[in-house]
Amino acid sequence: MTEESEVTPVPAGEESEFALELSQNKYLSPSDRAMHAILTVRAVGARPPAEAAEVLLVDCSASMDWPPTKIAAARQATAVAIDTLRDGVHFGVVRGTGHAELVYPERGLVRANDETRAAAKAKARGLIAGGGTAMSTWLSLAASLFEPYPEAVRHAILLTDGKNESEPPERLGPALAACTGRFDCDARGIGDDWQPHELERICGALHGRADAVLAEADLAADFRRLIESAMGRVIPDLRLRIRTMPFTALRFAKQVYPSKVDLTGQVRPVGERVAELPTGGWAVEHREYHLCFDVHTGTLPAAEDIQLARVEPVGAAASCTVLGHVTEDLTLSSRVDERVSRHTEQAELRGLIQDGWRSYDGGALTEAVGRWGEALRLAVRLGDENLVTRLGRLIEERPDGGVRLKDGLRPRDVKSAVVGSGLSMDSAVPRPAPQGDPENGQPVRCRECDRLLRPGAKVCGQCRTPVEAR
């Protein structure tokens, strides 16, 4: 933290299950009109597992039958997910096509035990592909199944291989609005024909994460990880209460770690200059939020700290204050807080990848390569190894130092980079030291496995081959 950053930690104890930390540059010039801050929220302390409910939404549309490995992987992954549920968890399996069908149990949800898990796995092994894709019906059925368990951690996994094309496009929005706050949902796209923006839209509204399945054989392990994560949640829902002053207003609220989601549309006023932001279920973990406030600096006194806003988890004793300090000293007001800067660059990185996807999808391949090349350089500079790896599947260096599309590029590789751009780095992780080629900071490539490595890498993290000095 710099000396311009206020850090307000609240330790764990009987009064609070959360600790908050705020990072900001509190100084404002008289002409500034916005205050940016990064809020870190930590769920701390041990708690017994909460009551839980889980629904598996499995795409069984006709396209899942080709190649047959898709529906086979879905059956196996569903069985693995069922096995991973702890005893006592309420669960159900939904067959998703042009409508939603509860295949196990016959009605409602059932508690997991040896007998119900065996019966559910038998139903999973009998899932048959056939029909269309109408995701709003799948989500609506999940919401109704969760209804009897308002105090439980409610979580769904949605798997699909295609576009949501068996219903009018306008149906998904109202369904998501009706589901928001009722359960969380992670989504996975399998194969090459699903749409990244559809899964990101679902997960953005339902506090989950979207990702691509690059190999059908990996799906079962992915489902196991998702269920283990859901079983680790101890808080069904957390709302952040944001109090502003007569001279401030909340401009936006975005989750920026572990995933990037604009939550502004989910903020709800609950009183005069008081609003609440739902954040979904929590394990013992931490998340980061980018808060931006409009500030009427002309009404503020100069040269003193002024409270601009206050943030607190609903039902907990922790809180932190967003400060403002109007100054004529531009050396103070022009500095950008390090964590704000990191997440701003992460947003830029996501924008470059998304722009490249739109160009690629529209056939403008040269423009796509240019955007992805910029994104790769930025990912390397930020030390974002996740996106360096994903972008490395799309482009490679030319002999002249430029980049080009890789041969044999699969649509799923592109979509993996697109949805992967929604994941982000913890801003507390130090930036990598500037290394590598001093002329252009270009990444280097492993001579053995062809993996793209960050500038200055001494050994390949994939095959452990030493990197040759330039």
C-alpha positions as CSV (number, residue, x, y, z in Angstrom):
1,M,0.0,0.0,0.0
2,T,1.1,3.5,-0.6
3,E,0.7,6.3,2.0
4,E,-2.3,7.6,0.0
5,S,-4.1,4.3,0.6
6,E,-6.4,3.8,3.5
7,V,-6.5,0.2,4.8
8,T,-9.3,-0.6,7.3
9,P,-9.0,-4.2,8.5
10,V,-11.5,-5.7,10.9
11,P,-10.3,-8.9,12.6
12,A,-12.3,-12.0,12.9
13,G,-14.2,-12.6,16.2
14,E,-17.6,-13.1,17.6
15,E,-18.8,-9.8,16.3
16,S,-17.8,-10.3,12.7
17,E,-17.2,-13.0,10.2
18,F,-15.7,-10.6,7.7
19,A,-12.7,-8.4,7.4
20,L,-12.7,-5.4,5.0
21,E,-9.7,-3.6,3.4
22,L,-10.0,-0.5,1.3
23,S,-7.3,0.7,-1.1
24,Q,-7.6,4.2,-2.6
25,N,-5.8,7.5,-3.3
26,K,-8.0,9.8,-1.2
27,Y,-6.6,13.0,-2.7
28,L,-8.8,14.9,-5.2
29,S,-8.1,18.0,-7.2
30,P,-10.9,20.6,-7.2
31,S,-11.8,19.5,-10.7
32,D,-12.0,15.8,-10.0
33,R,-15.5,14.4,-10.1
34,A,-14.9,10.7,-9.2
35,M,-13.4,8.6,-6.4
36,H,-12.2,5.1,-7.2
37,A,-11.5,2.5,-4.6
38,I,-10.8,-1.3,-4.4
39,L,-12.6,-3.0,-1.6
40,T,-11.3,-6.4,-0.4
41,V,-13.8,-8.5,1.5
42,R,-12.6,-11.6,3.4
43,A,-14.7,-14.3,4.9
44,V,-12.7,-15.3,7.9
45,G,-12.9,-17.9,10.7
46,A,-14.1,-21.4,10.7
47,R,-17.8,-22.3,10.5
48,P,-19.6,-25.6,10.1
49,P,-20.8,-26.4,6.6
50,A,-24.1,-24.7,5.9
51,E,-27.2,-26.6,4.7
52,A,-26.8,-26.9,1.0
53,A,-28.9,-27.6,-2.1
54,E,-27.5,-28.5,-5.6
55,V,-29.1,-28.9,-9.0
56,L,-27.3,-30.3,-12.0
57,L,-28.6,-28.8,-15.3
58,V,-27.4,-31.1,-18.1
59,D,-27.8,-30.2,-21.7
60,C,-29.3,-33.2,-23.5
61,S,-30.2,-31.4,-26.8
62,A,-29.7,-33.4,-30.0
63,S,-26.3,-31.8,-30.7
64,M,-24.9,-33.4,-27.6
65,D,-25.1,-36.8,-29.4
66,W,-22.3,-35.8,-31.9
67,P,-19.6,-36.6,-31.4
68,P,-20.9,-39.2,-28.9
69,T,-18.0,-38.3,-26.5
70,K,-20.0,-35.2,-25.4
71,I,-23.1,-37.0,-24.0
72,A,-20.8,-39.7,-22.6
73,A,-18.7,-37.1,-20.8
74,A,-21.9,-35.4,-19.5
75,R,-23.1,-38.7,-18.1
76,Q,-19.8,-39.4,-16.4
77,A,-19.4,-35.9,-15.0
78,T,-22.9,-35.9,-13.6
79,A,-22.2,-39.2,-11.9
80,V,-18.9,-37.8,-10.4
81,A,-20.7,-34.7,-9.2
82,I,-23.3,-36.8,-7.5
83,D,-20.6,-38.9,-5.8
84,T,-18.9,-35.6,-4.6
85,L,-22.0,-34.4,-2.7
86,R,-21.7,-34.7,1.0
87,D,-24.4,-36.6,2.9
88,G,-27.5,-34.6,3.6
89,V,-27.2,-32.2,0.7
90,H,-30.5,-31.7,-1.1
91,F,-30.0,-32.4,-4.8
92,G,-31.6,-33.1,-8.2
93,V,-30.7,-33.7,-11.8
94,V,-32.4,-31.9,-14.7
95,R,-32.4,-32.9,-18.3
96,G,-32.2,-29.7,-20.3
97,T,-33.6,-29.6,-23.9
98,G,-36.3,-27.3,-25.4
99,H,-37.9,-27.7,-21.9
100,A,-36.6,-28.7,-18.5
101,E,-37.3,-32.2,-17.1
102,L,-36.4,-33.3,-13.6
103,V,-35.0,-36.8,-14.1
104,Y,-34.1,-37.4,-10.4
105,P,-35.9,-37.5,-8.1
106,E,-39.4,-37.7,-9.3
107,R,-40.4,-34.4,-7.6
108,G,-38.6,-31.8,-5.5
109,L,-35.0,-32.4,-4.2
110,V,-33.8,-35.4,-2.2
111,R,-31.1,-35.7,0.5
112,A,-27.8,-37.3,-0.6
113,N,-27.0,-40.7,0.9
114,D,-25.7,-43.9,-0.5
115,E,-29.1,-45.0,-1.8
116,T,-30.1,-41.7,-3.4
117,R,-26.7,-41.2,-5.0
118,A,-26.9,-44.7,-6.5
119,A,-30.4,-44.1,-7.9
120,A,-29.3,-40.7,-9.3
121,K,-26.3,-42.1,-11.0
122,A,-28.4,-44.7,-12.7
123,K,-30.6,-42.0,-14.1
124,A,-27.5,-40.0,-15.2
125,R,-26.2,-43.0,-17.1
126,G,-29.5,-43.1,-18.9
127,L,-29.5,-39.5,-20.1
128,I,-30.4,-39.4,-23.8
129,A,-29.6,-36.6,-26.3
130,G,-32.5,-35.2,-28.3
131,G,-34.4,-32.0,-28.6
132,G,-33.5,-28.3,-28.5
133,T,-32.0,-25.8,-26.1
134,A,-34.1,-23.4,-24.0
135,M,-32.0,-22.4,-21.0
136,S,-34.6,-20.1,-19.4
137,T,-36.7,-23.2,-18.7
138,W,-33.7,-25.0,-17.1
139,L,-33.0,-22.0,-14.8
140,S,-36.6,-21.5,-13.9
141,L,-37.0,-25.1,-12.9
142,A,-33.9,-24.8,-10.8
143,A,-35.3,-21.8,-9.0
144,S,-38.5,-23.6,-8.2
145,L,-36.6,-26.6,-6.9
146,F,-34.5,-24.4,-4.6
147,E,-37.6,-22.5,-3.3
148,P,-38.2,-24.7,-0.2
149,Y,-34.6,-24.1,1.0
150,P,-34.3,-20.3,1.6
151,E,-31.6,-20.7,4.3
152,A,-29.4,-23.1,2.3
153,V,-26.4,-22.5,0.1
154,R,-28.1,-23.0,-3.3
155,H,-25.9,-23.7,-6.2
156,A,-26.4,-25.1,-9.8
157,I,-24.0,-26.3,-12.5
158,L,-25.2,-25.7,-16.1
159,L,-23.6,-27.6,-18.9
160,T,-24.3,-26.8,-22.6
161,D,-22.9,-27.4,-26.0
162,G,-25.0,-25.0,-28.1
163,K,-26.8,-21.8,-28.5
164,N,-30.0,-20.9,-26.7
165,E,-32.0,-21.0,-29.9
166,S,-35.1,-23.0,-29.0
167,E,-36.8,-20.0,-27.4
168,P,-37.1,-16.3,-28.3
169,P,-33.9,-14.4,-27.2
170,E,-36.0,-12.1,-25.0
171,R,-37.0,-14.9,-22.6
172,L,-33.6,-15.4,-21.0
173,G,-33.4,-11.9,-19.4
174,P,-36.7,-12.1,-17.4
175,A,-35.8,-15.7,-16.3
176,L,-32.4,-14.5,-15.0
177,A,-34.0,-11.6,-13.2
178,A,-36.3,-14.0,-11.5
179,C,-33.4,-16.3,-10.5
180,T,-31.0,-13.6,-9.3
181,G,-30.6,-13.9,-5.5
182,R,-32.3,-17.3,-5.4
183,F,-29.2,-19.4,-6.3
184,D,-25.7,-19.2,-7.7
185,C,-24.7,-20.9,-10.9
186,D,-21.5,-21.9,-12.6
187,A,-21.6,-22.8,-16.3
188,R,-19.5,-24.8,-18.7
189,G,-19.5,-24.9,-22.5
190,I,-18.5,-28.2,-24.1
191,G,-17.7,-28.6,-27.8
192,D,-17.4,-25.8,-30.3
193,D,-20.9,-24.4,-30.8
194,W,-21.8,-22.7,-27.6
195,Q,-21.9,-18.9,-27.2
196,P,-19.5,-17.3,-24.6
197,H,-21.7,-14.2,-24.1
198,E,-24.7,-16.4,-23.1
199,L,-22.8,-18.2,-20.4
200,E,-21.2,-15.0,-19.2
201,R,-24.6,-13.4,-19.0
202,I,-25.9,-16.3,-16.9
203,C,-23.0,-16.4,-14.6
204,G,-22.8,-12.6,-14.2
205,A,-26.4,-12.5,-13.0
206,L,-26.1,-15.6,-10.8
207,H,-22.6,-15.0,-9.2
208,G,-20.9,-17.9,-10.9
209,R,-18.0,-18.5,-13.3
210,A,-18.2,-19.6,-16.9
211,D,-15.5,-21.6,-18.6
212,A,-14.8,-23.8,-21.6
213,V,-14.3,-27.6,-21.6
214,L,-11.2,-28.1,-23.9
215,A,-11.3,-31.9,-23.7
216,E,-14.3,-34.0,-22.9
217,A,-12.2,-36.2,-20.7
218,D,-11.5,-33.3,-18.4
219,L,-15.2,-32.6,-17.7
220,A,-15.6,-35.0,-14.8
221,A,-12.7,-33.6,-12.8
222,D,-14.0,-30.1,-13.5
223,F,-17.5,-31.0,-12.1
224,R,-15.8,-32.5,-9.1
225,R,-14.0,-29.3,-8.4
226,L,-17.1,-27.3,-8.8
227,I,-19.1,-29.4,-6.3
228,E,-16.2,-29.4,-3.8
229,S,-16.1,-25.6,-4.1
230,A,-19.9,-25.4,-3.6
231,M,-19.7,-27.8,-0.6
232,G,-17.1,-25.5,1.0
233,R,-19.5,-22.5,1.1
234,V,-20.6,-21.6,4.6
235,I,-22.6,-18.4,4.0
236,P,-25.7,-18.6,1.7
237,D,-25.6,-14.9,0.8
238,L,-23.8,-11.8,1.7
239,R,-25.0,-8.3,1.0
240,L,-22.8,-5.2,1.1
241,R,-24.5,-2.1,2.4
242,I,-23.2,1.1,0.8
243,R,-23.9,4.5,2.5
244,T,-23.3,7.7,0.6
245,M,-23.3,11.3,1.6
246,P,-25.3,14.3,0.2
247,F,-22.4,15.2,-2.0
248,T,-21.7,11.6,-3.3
249,A,-23.4,8.9,-5.3
250,L,-22.4,5.4,-6.4
251,R,-21.5,5.4,-10.0
252,F,-20.7,1.7,-10.4
253,A,-19.9,-1.4,-8.4
254,K,-17.9,-4.2,-10.1
255,Q,-16.5,-7.5,-8.8
256,V,-13.0,-7.6,-10.1
257,Y,-11.6,-10.7,-8.3
258,P,-11.7,-13.7,-8.7
259,S,-13.9,-12.9,-11.7
260,K,-14.9,-9.7,-13.5
261,V,-18.6,-8.9,-13.2
262,D,-20.4,-5.6,-13.4
263,L,-22.8,-5.7,-10.5
264,T,-24.1,-2.1,-10.8
265,G,-27.5,-3.3,-12.1
266,Q,-27.9,-5.5,-9.0
267,V,-27.5,-2.6,-6.5
268,R,-30.8,-2.0,-4.8
269,P,-31.7,1.2,-2.8
270,V,-33.0,0.3,0.8
271,G,-33.2,3.8,2.2
272,E,-32.1,7.4,1.8
273,R,-28.6,7.3,0.4
274,V,-28.3,3.6,1.4
275,A,-28.1,0.7,-1.1
276,E,-27.3,-2.9,-0.9
277,L,-25.3,-5.1,-3.2
278,P,-25.9,-8.9,-3.2
279,T,-22.7,-11.0,-3.7
280,G,-24.0,-14.6,-3.5
281,G,-22.7,-17.5,-1.4
282,W,-19.3,-17.5,0.3
283,A,-16.7,-20.0,1.4
284,V,-13.7,-18.9,3.5
285,E,-12.3,-16.8,0.7
286,H,-11.7,-13.2,-0.4
287,R,-13.1,-11.1,-3.2
288,E,-12.3,-7.7,-4.6
289,Y,-14.7,-5.0,-5.7
290,H,-14.1,-1.8,-7.7
291,L,-16.3,1.0,-6.3
292,C,-16.6,4.3,-8.1
293,F,-18.4,7.3,-6.6
294,D,-19.5,10.6,-8.2
295,V,-18.2,13.4,-6.0
296,H,-19.3,17.1,-6.0
297,T,-15.9,18.4,-5.0
298,G,-17.1,22.0,-5.2
299,T,-19.1,21.5,-2.0
300,L,-16.2,20.0,0.0
301,P,-13.9,21.8,2.3
302,A,-10.2,21.8,1.3
303,A,-7.2,20.3,3.0
304,E,-9.1,17.8,5.3
305,D,-10.3,14.3,5.2
306,I,-14.0,13.9,4.4
307,Q,-16.1,10.8,4.5
308,L,-17.5,10.1,1.0
309,A,-19.1,6.7,1.7
310,R,-19.2,3.8,4.1
311,V,-19.4,0.1,3.3
312,E,-20.4,-2.7,5.6
313,P,-21.5,-6.3,5.3
314,V,-25.1,-6.6,6.3
315,G,-25.3,-8.3,9.7
316,A,-21.6,-8.0,10.5
317,A,-19.6,-5.5,12.6
318,A,-17.0,-4.9,10.0
319,S,-17.0,-1.6,8.0
320,C,-14.7,0.7,6.2
321,T,-14.8,4.4,5.1
322,V,-14.1,5.8,1.7
323,L,-12.3,9.1,2.2
324,G,-11.8,12.2,0.1
325,H,-9.3,15.0,0.6
326,V,-9.4,18.0,-1.8
327,T,-6.0,19.4,-2.5
328,E,-4.3,21.8,-4.9
329,D,-1.2,19.6,-4.9
330,L,-1.4,17.8,-8.3
331,T,1.5,15.5,-7.2
332,L,-0.9,14.0,-4.7
333,S,-4.2,14.0,-6.7
334,S,-2.7,12.7,-9.9
335,R,-1.4,9.5,-8.4
336,V,-3.4,6.3,-9.2
337,D,-3.8,3.7,-6.4
338,E,-1.8,0.6,-7.3
339,R,-4.8,-1.8,-6.9
340,V,-7.1,0.5,-8.9
341,S,-4.4,0.6,-11.6
342,R,-4.0,-3.2,-11.6
343,H,-7.7,-3.8,-12.1
344,T,-8.0,-1.1,-14.7
345,E,-5.4,-2.9,-16.7
346,Q,-7.1,-6.2,-16.2
347,A,-10.3,-4.6,-17.6
348,E,-8.3,-3.4,-20.6
349,L,-6.9,-6.9,-21.1
350,R,-10.4,-8.3,-21.1
351,G,-11.5,-5.6,-23.6
352,L,-8.7,-6.5,-26.0
353,I,-9.6,-10.2,-25.9
354,Q,-13.3,-9.5,-26.4
355,D,-12.5,-7.1,-29.3
356,G,-10.4,-9.8,-30.9
357,W,-13.2,-12.3,-30.5
358,R,-15.7,-10.0,-32.2
359,S,-13.3,-9.4,-35.1
360,Y,-12.5,-13.1,-35.4
361,D,-16.2,-14.0,-35.3
362,G,-16.8,-11.4,-38.0
363,G,-14.0,-12.7,-40.3
364,A,-11.6,-9.8,-39.7
365,L,-8.7,-12.1,-38.9
366,T,-5.9,-9.5,-39.2
367,E,-7.6,-7.3,-36.7
368,A,-8.3,-10.2,-34.4
369,V,-4.6,-11.2,-34.4
370,G,-3.6,-7.6,-33.7
371,R,-5.9,-7.3,-30.6
372,W,-4.8,-10.7,-29.3
373,G,-1.2,-9.8,-29.8
374,E,-1.7,-6.6,-27.7
375,A,-3.6,-8.7,-25.1
376,L,-0.7,-11.2,-24.9
377,R,1.9,-8.5,-24.3
378,L,-0.3,-7.0,-21.6
379,A,-1.0,-10.4,-19.9
380,V,2.8,-11.0,-19.8
381,R,3.4,-7.6,-18.3
382,L,0.7,-8.2,-15.6
383,G,2.0,-11.7,-14.9
384,D,-1.4,-13.3,-15.8
385,E,-0.2,-16.8,-16.6
386,N,-3.8,-18.0,-17.0
387,L,-4.4,-15.7,-20.0
388,V,-0.9,-16.1,-21.3
389,T,-1.6,-19.8,-21.6
390,R,-5.1,-19.3,-23.2
391,L,-3.9,-16.7,-25.7
392,G,-0.9,-18.9,-26.5
393,R,-3.3,-21.4,-27.9
394,L,-4.6,-18.8,-30.4
395,I,-1.5,-17.0,-31.7
396,E,2.2,-17.6,-32.2
397,E,5.2,-15.6,-33.1
398,R,6.3,-15.1,-36.8
399,P,9.9,-15.2,-37.7
400,D,9.8,-11.4,-38.2
401,G,8.7,-10.9,-34.5
402,G,5.0,-10.4,-35.3
403,V,2.2,-12.8,-34.4
404,R,-0.2,-15.0,-36.4
405,L,-3.0,-17.4,-35.8
406,K,-1.9,-20.9,-35.0
407,D,-2.7,-23.7,-37.4
408,G,-5.5,-26.0,-36.3
409,L,-7.1,-23.4,-34.1
410,R,-10.4,-24.8,-32.7
411,P,-13.4,-22.6,-31.8
412,R,-13.3,-23.9,-28.3
413,D,-9.7,-22.6,-27.9
414,V,-11.0,-19.1,-28.9
415,K,-14.0,-19.4,-26.6
416,S,-11.7,-20.5,-23.7
417,A,-9.8,-17.2,-24.1
418,V,-13.0,-15.2,-24.3
419,V,-14.5,-16.6,-21.1
420,G,-11.1,-16.8,-19.5
421,S,-10.8,-13.1,-19.8
422,G,-13.5,-12.8,-17.2
423,L,-11.2,-14.3,-14.6
424,S,-8.7,-12.0,-12.9
425,M,-5.7,-11.8,-10.6
426,D,-5.5,-10.9,-7.0
427,S,-4.3,-7.3,-6.9
428,A,-2.2,-8.1,-3.9
429,V,0.1,-10.3,-6.0
430,P,3.2,-8.3,-6.9
431,R,3.7,-7.4,-10.5
432,P,6.5,-9.4,-12.2
433,A,9.8,-7.6,-12.4
434,P,10.5,-6.2,-15.8
435,Q,12.6,-8.8,-17.5
436,G,13.2,-10.5,-20.9
437,D,14.0,-8.7,-24.1
438,P,14.8,-5.1,-23.1
439,E,13.9,-3.9,-26.5
440,N,10.3,-5.0,-26.7
441,G,9.5,-7.2,-23.6
442,Q,8.4,-10.0,-25.8
443,P,7.6,-13.4,-24.3
444,V,9.9,-16.3,-25.1
445,R,8.9,-19.8,-26.4
446,C,10.1,-23.1,-25.1
447,R,12.2,-25.0,-27.6
448,E,10.9,-28.3,-26.4
449,C,7.1,-28.1,-25.9
450,D,6.5,-24.7,-27.7
451,R,4.8,-23.2,-24.7
452,L,4.8,-19.4,-24.6
453,L,6.6,-18.1,-21.5
454,R,6.9,-14.7,-19.8
455,P,9.9,-12.5,-20.6
456,G,12.8,-13.5,-18.4
457,A,11.6,-17.0,-17.7
458,K,14.6,-19.3,-16.9
459,V,12.8,-22.6,-17.2
460,C,9.6,-23.8,-18.8
461,G,6.8,-24.4,-16.3
462,Q,5.3,-27.1,-18.5
463,C,8.2,-29.4,-19.3
464,R,11.0,-27.9,-17.1
465,T,13.3,-27.4,-20.1
466,P,15.8,-24.5,-19.4
467,V,15.2,-21.4,-21.5
468,E,18.1,-20.6,-23.8
469,A,19.6,-17.1,-23.3
470,R,19.1,-14.7,-26.1
